[in-house]
Amino acid sequence: MTLAPEKLRSIDHLLLEYFDDKQCITAAYAQKRLLNDDDHDEVSRAYVSQRLINLAEHNHAQNLLDTGLYELVDDPRGDDDDSK
């Protein structure tokens, strides 16, 4: 089951923007970008990983070979927000 756009958290939107910039992302990469780019003072890698896992569980991202490298397969933002 996919996520409805209104069910996305603000961090999910940021992660989806990172997918727009890069083909694949890891929790470590996303956490560093959150801390550097978006002035998130305290966001743990574990929380970022949870959000990526959630996107994967809802068939929006795929964990490539179970390595923690995620690829976006279906953008839950819908056509209006899909910049790809």
VENNORGI-V454932 format. One record per residue. N is the residue number from 0. OMEGA is omega as a letter, one per 20 degrees, with the letter a starting at -180 (NA if undefined). D_FIRST is the distance of its C-alpha to the first C-alpha in whole Angstrom. Layout:
n=[N N]
omega=[OMEGA OMEGA]
d_first=[D_FIRST D_FIRST]
//
This chain:
n=[0 1 2 3 4 5 6 7 8 9 10 11 12 13 14 15 16 17 18 19 20 21 22 23 24 25 26 27 28 29 30 31 32 33 34 35 36 37 38 39 40 41 42 43 44 45 46 47 48 49 50 51 52 53 54 55 56 57 58 59 60 61 62 63 64 65 66 67 68 69 70 71 72 73 74 75 76 77 78 79 80 81 82 83]
omega=[a r r a a r a r a r r r r r r r r r r a a r a r r r r r a r r r r a a a a r r a a r a r r r r r r a r r r r r r r r r r r r a r a a a r a r r r r a a a a a a a a a r NA]
d_first=[0 4 7 9 13 14 12 14 17 20 20 17 18 21 19 18 22 23 20 22 26 25 23 22 22 23 23 26 27 24 26 29 28 27 31 33 31 30 32 30 32 30 27 27 25 23 21 21 20 17 16 15 14 11 11 11 8 5 7 10 12 14 17 20 21 20 23 21 22 18 18 15 14 12 13 11 14 15 18 20 20 19 22 22]
//
